[in-house]
Amino acid sequence: MTMKKSIIILSVLLALIAGRAHAQRCLPKMRGVELRTGMADGFYSHANRAETGYYFGAALATYTKGGNKWVFGGEYLLRNHPYKDIRIPTAQFTVEGGYHYNFLSDARKIFFLYIGGSALAGYETVNWGEKVLFDGSRLTGKDAFVYGGALTLDLEVYVADGVALLANVRERCLWGGSSERLHFQFGAGLKIIL
């Protein structure tokens, strides 16, 4: 390999590593698709596997000035409740719209920490609409429309100019349903900039 080829290859590698395009992140009107998943109402373990809850969702984030963002999306949350030898599922299908404020980021625009609030609305179903259990017991919970809000703490870490890893914790509060109002969530996700 000649010295000229070595210098060209080294220059290209340094340009890629330096990441000169990092200043082009989170500009106003940029959009990204977020795919999220995680646990709800506690940590999964062998001891409490009958009470597990999980969620997954997708959202569209549109950036504004200062790296702040509007988030619009949908989410599915399933929470199990133990009863004798079975689990009774409670599922929530919700849509959300909210604003997330960027209160901490680094100069290179790799890490962003957001706090946000969202309005939620959707539908809750208990045991998929089945009121009578295997032993003849009757559920008093009923399917219903739910509404409320959520407070979220989000972390975005850019691994490339168009791809970010997400971590979040959030507290949801919903009225109108038969199950508990508050759901604590924690999870991870992936964001792809469009």
N, C-alpha and C positions, 0 to 999 in steps of 0.2 A: 504494500500500500504506500502510495506516495505521500509526501508531506502535505501537498495541496489537498488531496482527498481527506486526509486526517483532520485538517483544519476545517474543512467544510462540514464533515460529520460532527465534529466537536461543536461547531457553531450552531448547527441545527439542534443538537441535543441541549445545549445551553439555552437556546431560545424556547424550547419546549418546557424545560425545567423552570425557567424564570417565570413562565406564565404571564406574559405581558398583557393578555386579555382579561386578567382578573378584575380590572377596573370596569369592565363591561357587565358586571353582575348587578342584579336587582335595580335596574334602571326603570324609571316610570314607563308604564304600559307594557313592560315585559311580562310574559305569562309562563306559568309552569304547572304541570300536572303532578299532583301528589298522590301516591298510593301508600296507605297506612294500615297497620295492623298492630294488635297488642292484647293485653290482658285487661279485664275489668273487675273491679271490686276485690283485689287481692292477688297474691302470687300463687301460681299453680304449684301444688306439691302432691305427693302421694296421699298425705293425710287429708287434704281438703279437695280432692279431685271431683267429688260429687257436687261441690259448690262453685265450680269453675265458671268463669265468664270470659268472653273474648269479643273482639270487635274487628272489623275491617271496613275500609272506606276509601273513597277517592274524592279529590277536590281539585278545583281550578283556582290558582292563586294569581292575582294581578297586582303588580307592584306599583306603588305611588312614590312620591318624593321621600327621600331619606331612607329608602329600603323598606318602608312600611308596606303592608299588603292587605288587600281584600281577599277573603277566602270564601268560596261557594262550593258546596259539595254534598255528598250523601254518605250515610254510615249505617251499618248493620251491627247491632249489639245483641249478643245472646248471653243470658245469665241463667244458670241452672239452680234449682232449689231442691235439696234432698227430701225425699218422702219415702219412708220404709226402705225398700231395695231399689227404688227408681229415682230418676231425676225429672223434675217438672220444669220444662224450659219456659222462659219468658224472653221474647224477642222484641226488639225495637228497630223499626226502620225509620230513619230520620233524615231530613235535609237541613242544611245549615247555611247561614250567611253571617259573616263577621269581619271584624277589622283587627289586625295584628300589628302592634307597634314595635318597631325595632329599637330596643333600648340599649343594646350592646353589640358591637361588632369590631373586628380588628381592621387595621389599616389596609391590609391586603385583600379584604373582602372574602375571607375564607369561612369565618365563623360568624353566625348571626344568631342572636338570642331575642326572641319575641315574647311579648305578653299580649294576649288577645281575648276578646269577648265575642260570642256568637249567639244568635237567636236560633233556636231549634224548633222544628215541628215535625210530626210524623205519626206513626201508628204503632201500637203495642198489642201483641197477642200473647195470651197465656195458654200454654199447653196446646198451641196451634188450633185453638178454638174448641177442643174437646173438654167438656165440663165434667164428665163422669170418669173416675179413675178405675183401674183394674179391680179394686176391692169394693167398688160401689160408692166410695166417697165422692162427694160433689164439691167442685172448686167454686169458690165465691168470686174469685177474680174474673174479670171480663175483658174482652178486647175493647180498645178505645183509642181515640185520637189523643196524642200527647203534645205538649208544648212547653217551652221553657228556654233555658240558655246554658251556656258553658263558658268557663274560664279556662284558658289554655296557656301553658308555658312551652314554647317550641324552641328547638335548637336545630339550625341548618348548618351542615359542614359540607362545603364544596370539595368534591374529589376531582372534578373536571369543570370546565366552564359551563357545560350544560347539564351536569349531574350533581345532585346534592343528596347526602344521607340525612335523615331526619330522626329526631328523638323528641318525644313530648310526654307531658303529664297534663291531665285535665280533669276537671270536676264538672259533671253534667247534673243539672237539676231540671226534672220534668214533672209537670202536673198533668192530671187527667187520667192517668193509668191506675192499675190496681197494684203494681209492684212498688218497691221503694222509690223515693224521689231522687235520691242522690246516687250517682255512680262515679267512682274514681277510676280513671283509665291511665295506663302508661303503655307506651309502645314505641315503635320505630317505623321508618318508612323510607321511601325513595321519591325524589323529585326530579323531573325531567323538564328542562326549560324548552319551550316551544320556539 
